[in-house]
């Protein structure tokens, strides 16, 4: 069982930056970030597993995934934010790929709101 706690969400203007953090109870072998807006499916943003890092096309060049194994924390640095990045962002662990179905553990989410 992996317990995940997200933080770092907030409200910013377009072009701004935020850094999300995901603290894990144990350092997962695979974890990443997903996001969801009401009425839409949860979509993968950035994930890392077995040495592979994947980004959604919509965030490539703007979002960067990093981790601190000593702190068992995963980060998502987001720059050049756009209004369409507005969503609830979830940390996930124990899966693979940008599809949400294979992922077993989920945090409660942190809201990101980008205003134009």
DAUR-V895930 format. One line per field, one symbol per residue. psi: psi as a letter, one per 20 degrees, with the letter a starting at -180 (. if undefined). A space follows every 50 residues. Layout:
# DAUR-V895930
psi=???
This chain:
# DAUR-V895930
psi=ppppoqriraprqpiaqqpqqopqhqoqipraprqpqpirqpqpgpqpql jppqqqhiipihqpprqohhilppqopprlqqhiiprppqqqqlbqriph giphpqaiqppppoq.
